[in-house]
Amino acid sequence: MGAENAALEPEQKNNRRGSITIEPGMKFGSLTVTSKAPSKNKKKHWNCVCDCGNECVVSETHLKTGHTKSCGCLAQIARRKKAVDIAGKRFGRLMAMEPTSARSNGSVVWRCSCDCGRDALCTVDNLVRGKVKSCGCLQEEQRKKNMEKAIHFVDGTCVERIACQRENAANTTGHRGVYRCKNDKWRASIEFRGKRYNLGTFHTYEEAVVARLENEKMYQEFLNDYYACR
């Protein structure tokens, strides 16, 4: 009996996956080895044909360990089986209509209809996890609300703009509302309550600045009244 067990040990050892000698015609999952492929990074590779008909090159290690069992079709089939049917379900403002053939990181992309009337393409993962709730209109509305909180308009006048003394980046003359004309004269203007007022044309830059500063006094009166009412 002891001798019999001893004789079986080498055979059992040779049947371990790591010790298998791969030859053409051998099958590993859905893959059938056809021929030896060029080595990559000093590792042996084999040409294989999948049951689905696709050909692929697989490392010998992945074949022996069972890491690779198909050209990738098995994983696709598994994903389709696990695909969630969300047709008709609502996610925020979005109604899932139909799946598309597109995928993003393995997640099915669905065509959705937004309450605003526009369509949107969203992955199942983003919909289920609540990362997407509209076609983008919800974010736009929130952005406008945030802007309204940060910027205040009274009678067409932006309070923050007239309260800010910094020059506009587009201004090249050094003073807001002062511009150089083509005839080398200077023009001054001012905006207030949604209208633009022409303050005149002047021979010198200094004269235009003085005219602008004189009319800017109404800004301070406006701001005083605004802050007094808050």
C-alpha positions as CSV (number, residue, x, y, z in Angstrom):
1,M,0.0,0.0,0.0
2,G,2.8,2.4,0.9
3,A,4.6,1.8,-2.4
4,E,1.3,2.4,-4.3
5,N,0.8,5.7,-2.6
6,A,4.4,6.7,-3.2
7,A,3.9,5.9,-6.9
8,L,0.9,8.2,-7.1
9,E,2.6,11.3,-5.6
10,P,4.6,12.3,-8.7
11,E,1.4,12.1,-10.9
12,Q,-0.6,14.3,-8.5
13,K,2.3,16.7,-8.4
14,N,2.4,16.9,-12.2
15,N,-1.3,17.7,-12.3
16,R,-0.9,20.9,-10.4
17,R,-1.8,23.8,-12.7
18,G,1.6,25.4,-12.3
19,S,3.3,22.3,-13.6
20,I,1.0,21.8,-16.7
21,T,2.8,21.8,-20.0
22,I,0.7,23.7,-22.4
23,E,0.3,22.4,-25.9
24,P,-1.8,23.3,-28.9
25,G,-5.3,21.9,-28.7
26,M,-5.5,22.2,-24.9
27,K,-8.6,24.0,-23.6
28,F,-8.8,26.5,-20.7
29,G,-12.4,27.7,-20.1
30,S,-13.7,29.0,-23.4
31,L,-10.2,29.2,-24.9
32,T,-8.5,26.7,-27.1
33,V,-4.7,27.0,-27.5
34,T,-3.7,27.1,-31.2
35,S,0.0,28.0,-31.2
36,K,2.8,29.6,-29.3
37,A,3.0,33.4,-29.5
38,P,6.0,35.7,-29.2
39,S,7.1,36.2,-25.6
40,K,6.3,39.6,-23.9
41,N,8.4,40.9,-21.0
42,K,10.2,37.5,-20.9
43,K,6.8,35.7,-20.3
44,K,5.4,33.0,-22.5
45,H,2.2,33.8,-24.4
46,W,-0.1,31.6,-26.5
47,N,-2.4,32.2,-29.4
48,C,-5.9,31.1,-28.5
49,V,-9.3,31.0,-30.1
50,C,-12.4,31.6,-28.0
51,D,-15.7,29.6,-28.3
52,C,-17.3,32.8,-29.6
53,G,-14.9,32.8,-32.5
54,N,-12.6,35.6,-31.5
55,E,-8.8,35.1,-31.4
56,C,-6.6,36.5,-28.6
57,V,-3.1,36.2,-27.1
58,V,-3.0,35.1,-23.5
59,S,0.0,34.7,-21.2
60,E,0.8,31.2,-20.1
61,T,0.5,32.2,-16.5
62,H,-3.0,33.5,-16.9
63,L,-4.1,30.3,-18.7
64,K,-2.6,28.0,-16.0
65,T,-4.1,30.0,-13.0
66,G,-7.5,30.4,-14.7
67,H,-7.2,34.2,-14.6
68,T,-8.2,34.4,-18.3
69,K,-11.0,32.0,-19.5
70,S,-12.2,33.8,-22.6
71,C,-11.5,36.7,-25.0
72,G,-13.6,38.9,-22.7
73,C,-17.0,37.7,-23.9
74,L,-17.7,35.9,-20.7
75,A,-17.3,39.1,-18.7
76,Q,-19.6,40.9,-21.1
77,I,-22.3,38.2,-20.8
78,A,-22.0,38.4,-17.0
79,R,-22.5,42.1,-17.1
80,R,-25.5,41.8,-19.3
81,K,-27.0,39.3,-17.0
82,K,-26.5,41.7,-14.1
83,A,-27.8,44.6,-16.1
84,V,-30.4,46.6,-14.1
85,D,-33.7,47.3,-15.9
86,I,-34.5,50.9,-14.9
87,A,-36.9,51.7,-17.7
88,G,-39.7,54.0,-16.5
89,K,-38.0,54.7,-13.2
90,R,-37.4,58.3,-12.0
91,F,-34.2,59.7,-10.8
92,G,-34.7,63.3,-9.7
93,R,-35.9,65.1,-12.8
94,L,-34.8,62.3,-15.1
95,M,-37.0,59.4,-16.4
96,A,-35.1,56.4,-17.7
97,M,-36.3,55.7,-21.2
98,E,-34.1,53.0,-22.8
99,P,-30.6,51.5,-22.7
100,T,-28.1,52.3,-25.4
101,S,-25.2,50.2,-26.7
102,A,-22.7,52.5,-25.1
103,R,-20.8,51.7,-21.9
104,S,-18.8,53.8,-19.5
105,N,-16.5,52.0,-17.1
106,G,-18.6,48.9,-17.6
107,S,-21.9,50.7,-16.7
108,V,-24.8,50.8,-19.3
109,V,-25.6,54.2,-20.6
110,W,-29.3,55.0,-20.7
111,R,-31.2,57.6,-22.6
112,C,-33.2,59.7,-20.1
113,S,-35.9,62.3,-20.5
114,C,-35.6,65.4,-18.3
115,D,-38.6,67.3,-16.9
116,C,-37.3,70.4,-18.8
117,G,-37.9,68.6,-22.1
118,R,-34.3,67.7,-23.0
119,D,-32.7,64.3,-23.2
120,A,-29.6,63.2,-21.4
121,L,-27.3,60.2,-21.6
122,C,-26.5,58.8,-18.1
123,T,-24.9,55.6,-16.8
124,V,-26.9,53.3,-14.5
125,D,-24.3,53.8,-11.8
126,N,-24.6,57.5,-11.8
127,L,-28.4,57.4,-11.8
128,V,-28.7,54.8,-9.0
129,R,-26.1,56.5,-6.8
130,G,-27.8,59.9,-7.2
131,K,-24.8,61.5,-8.9
132,V,-27.0,62.7,-11.8
133,K,-30.5,64.1,-11.2
134,S,-31.1,66.2,-14.4
135,C,-29.8,67.0,-17.8
136,G,-27.9,69.9,-16.3
137,C,-30.8,72.3,-15.9
138,L,-30.8,71.7,-12.1
139,Q,-27.2,72.7,-11.8
140,E,-27.9,75.8,-14.0
141,E,-30.8,76.9,-11.8
142,Q,-28.7,76.4,-8.7
143,R,-25.9,78.4,-10.2
144,K,-28.3,81.3,-10.9
145,K,-29.6,81.2,-7.4
146,N,-26.1,81.3,-6.0
147,M,-25.3,84.3,-8.3
148,E,-28.4,86.1,-7.1
149,K,-27.2,85.6,-3.5
150,A,-23.8,86.9,-4.4
151,I,-24.8,89.7,-6.7
152,H,-27.6,92.2,-6.1
153,F,-29.3,94.3,-8.7
154,V,-31.5,97.3,-7.8
155,D,-33.3,99.1,-10.6
156,G,-30.9,97.7,-13.1
157,T,-27.8,98.6,-11.1
158,C,-25.3,96.0,-9.8
159,V,-24.5,97.1,-6.2
160,E,-21.3,95.1,-6.1
161,R,-20.0,96.6,-9.3
162,I,-20.4,100.2,-8.4
163,A,-19.1,99.5,-4.8
164,C,-15.9,97.9,-6.2
165,Q,-13.2,100.5,-6.9
166,R,-11.0,98.1,-9.0
167,E,-10.6,98.8,-12.6
168,N,-12.0,96.4,-15.2
169,A,-9.4,94.2,-16.7
170,A,-10.6,95.3,-20.2
171,N,-10.0,99.0,-19.4
172,T,-6.9,100.4,-21.0
173,T,-7.1,104.1,-20.0
174,G,-6.7,103.7,-16.3
175,H,-10.2,105.0,-15.3
176,R,-13.5,103.3,-15.6
177,G,-15.9,105.0,-18.1
178,V,-13.1,107.0,-19.8
179,Y,-12.2,106.2,-23.5
180,R,-9.9,107.6,-26.1
181,C,-11.6,108.6,-29.4
182,K,-10.1,108.1,-32.9
183,N,-9.5,111.9,-33.1
184,D,-7.3,111.8,-30.0
185,K,-10.0,113.3,-27.9
186,W,-11.4,111.7,-24.7
187,R,-15.0,110.6,-24.0
188,A,-16.5,109.9,-20.6
189,S,-19.7,108.0,-19.9
190,I,-21.4,106.4,-16.9
191,E,-24.0,103.6,-16.5
192,F,-26.7,103.9,-13.8
193,R,-30.1,102.2,-13.3
194,G,-29.7,100.2,-16.5
195,K,-28.9,103.1,-18.8
196,R,-25.7,104.6,-20.2
197,Y,-25.2,108.3,-20.1
198,N,-22.7,110.2,-22.3
199,L,-20.9,112.8,-20.2
200,G,-19.3,114.5,-23.2
201,T,-16.1,114.6,-25.3
202,F,-13.0,116.4,-23.9
203,H,-9.7,117.6,-25.2
204,T,-7.6,116.0,-22.4
205,Y,-7.7,112.8,-20.4
206,E,-7.8,114.7,-17.1
207,E,-10.9,116.6,-18.1
208,A,-12.7,113.4,-19.0
209,V,-11.7,111.8,-15.6
210,V,-13.0,114.9,-13.7
211,A,-16.3,114.6,-15.5
212,R,-16.6,111.0,-14.6
213,L,-15.7,111.5,-11.0
214,E,-18.2,114.3,-10.6
215,N,-21.0,111.9,-11.8
216,E,-19.8,109.0,-9.7
217,K,-21.0,110.9,-6.7
218,M,-24.5,109.6,-7.4
219,Y,-23.1,106.1,-6.9
220,Q,-22.2,106.9,-3.3
221,E,-25.6,108.4,-2.7
222,F,-27.2,105.2,-4.2
223,L,-25.0,103.0,-2.0
224,N,-25.8,105.0,1.1
225,D,-29.6,104.6,0.5
226,Y,-29.2,100.9,-0.3
227,Y,-27.2,100.0,2.8
228,A,-29.5,102.2,5.0
229,C,-32.5,100.1,3.9
230,R,-31.0,96.7,4.6
